Amino acid sequence: MKQIAKSIATMITLSIVGYAGGNIVPVEPVVPETAEPVVSESAFYVGLGFSYMSLRDDLSDEEFSATGVMLQAGYQFNKYFALEGRYTRDISDVEYDHGDTINPDYDDYPTDFSNIAIYLKPMYPLENFNVYALLGYGRTELTNIPLGGPGISADRAESGFQWGLGAAYNATEQISVFVDYVRFYDDTGFDYRAQRADVNSDAWTLGVSYKF
């Protein structure tokens, strides 16, 4: 009985195929499309830069200047905003110009020049470039300033609002090259120094950042 049923089923199948012309069109399986992976725009990053730093007394033209190294660490929350910390310190002898003061010129000025700050960093992406601002709070310091007598020196420092502007080129997804200008200090006097003069300090920096 089972053999008869199989024979009838085979005859019906062959009849349907013959009626349709014998052409069987294979149906390709439909593979559901998967969503593209979402790439997170948030990341920790670190950087290294070289800076030209200066601090000037606009009244007497007295000036301190040096080449420095800048260490950078931050967290980018999205493509428009980051939080960044920086530490900048001289790596060359600090050059001193006494300007119109009665201070002597020094062949080897022993002062150390540094700045440490934390910034809010709003950004705006333009294809492979980012333009950004730096808005934050920091401390600028001159240490070991000679006071005239042998072995007599003092430290001078000021803290306050700092700001900057810059641009970065995204060489790869992780590496970017940047240049920026930061105003460290702009007020009357610098600690106990030049108290009646307008004093300003700033830095130009060229560097590279790596995003994790």
Secondary structure, 3 states (H helix, E strand, C coil): CHHHHHHHHHHHHHHHHHHCCCCCCCCCCCCCCCCCCCCCCCEEEEEEEEEEEEEEECCCCCEEEEEEEEEEEEEEEECCEEEEEEEEEECCCCEEECCCCCCCCCCCCCCEEEEEEEEEEEEEEECCEEEEEEEEEEEEEEEEEECCCCCCEEEEEEEEEEEEEEEEEECCCCEEEEEEEEEEEEEEEECCEEEEEEEEEEEEEEEEEEEC
